[in-house]
Amino acid sequence: MPRAIWKGVISFGMVSIPIRLFPATESKDIGFRQLRRDTNTRVRMLRWDPVEEQEVPYEEIVKGYEYAKDRYVVIDDEDLEKLPLPTKHTIELTAFVEESEIDPVHYEKSYYLAPEDAGTKPYSLLIRAMQAKGLIAIAKVAIRTKERLCALRVRGDQLILETLYYPDEIREPGESAAVDEVSEEEMEMARALIEMLEQPFDPEQYKDQYREALMTIIEAKLEGQELATPEAAAPQPAVDLMAALRASVEAAKARKEAEAVSGDNGATAEKAAVAAD
């Protein structure tokens, strides 16, 4: 498990649960360096003082809030420690709500909450109680330089803290597209298509194909190979909506039948293997 980025307590009424906070996710993006085109020399991004015309060492960098044009007030770590916020070291559970009440647009980032040795029993109690009620908890927590709204939910035998965007951090969608009238026949066909594509969510079946394709190009270039440029998909002519829906339903039906046959063949092969043993 990675290093804890925050330590404190969960406050549940008069119950305190000492916990540690760990990132629950990690980026798998392929990173690039900036190079000079002619020499492949790596380009450095300097912290540059335009007045003194020199690079500034990291240890000389401080945080500054610009309260007027080119005028700043410096805030250091000691100032941040003086913030009169109970959430600096405490996650106080202030409400329990239905998870469906939170629009997914509010979710920002996930963290695991692990109990300290002295907090394992109340931690387990909180999990069991939340599972029994089917609710998630709402709280606030100060992480780094921001007090964040958050939700605590149960995943297996683990508590996960989800930081949430505040309402004023969510942009308005702007003008919505005009809603056209649709026929009952079109609705029936669209419902049929949705039913054909309905299935349990299995994240294991999804892969980052862009990352895999990019690695293929990188490995090919390392080996001095040139890959052919795939042909761009030709723009599709406008078609009748009902015709497109019917074709989609038929394609989904055929794919489902093919998957069923493939699954049956796999089960038959497995039974044959067991019988042979």
C-alpha positions, 0 to 999 in steps of 0.5 A: 500500500502507498504511503499515507497522505493524511492521518486523523480520526473519523468522528461518529457521534462520540466515537472516534476511529483513528485512521490513515488515508491512502490514494485508491487510484493511480494513473496509467497514462504513458508519459512523454518528455519534451525534447528539442526536435533537432537534437533530442535533448530533453528540455528543462522547465525552469523556475525563472525569476524574470527580474533577477534573470536567473533560475530559482532553487526549489527551496526558495519557492514559497506560496503567494496569494495575488490580492492585487495586480503583482502584489502578493501575501505569502502563506507558509506551512506555519500559516496553514497549520494555524487554520481554525479548522477541525477538519484538519485532523478529523473527519466528522460524519454529519449526515447519512444519505442514499448514494443515489441522491448524489449526482456522479458529477460531484465525485472527484477522487477516491481514497482508502481509509485504513484503521490504526490498530486502536480503531479496528473494532469501531471501524468494523462497527461503522462498516456493518452499521452502514451496510445494514442501513444501506447508506453512505456518510457525508463529511468534510476533511482538510487535505493539503490546501483545501477543505473538501466535501466528501462521502464515505461508502463501504466497499467490501470490508473497506471504507472508501472516502470520495472527495466531492466537488462543491456546488459552485465548482460544477459548471452550468451546462449552458443551453440544452439541445432542443428536444425533438418529438419521437414516435412510439415506434422509435421509442419501442425500438430504442428500448429494445436496443437498450435491453439487448445491450443491458448487462452487469457492469464488469470493469475487467472487460474494459481495457485502455486500447489507446495506451496499448496502441501507443505502446505498439507504436513505441515498440515498433519505432524502437525496432526501426519498423514503420506501421501503416496508417489505418484508413479513416472511417468514411463519413456515414450518409444520413439514414432513416432513424428507424432503419438505423435502430432496426439495424442496431437491434439486429446487430446486437441480437446477432452478437449476443447469439454468437457470444452464447454459442461461444460460451456453450462451446467453452462449457462443452470443452470444459466438461470434456476436459473434466470427463477426460480427467 
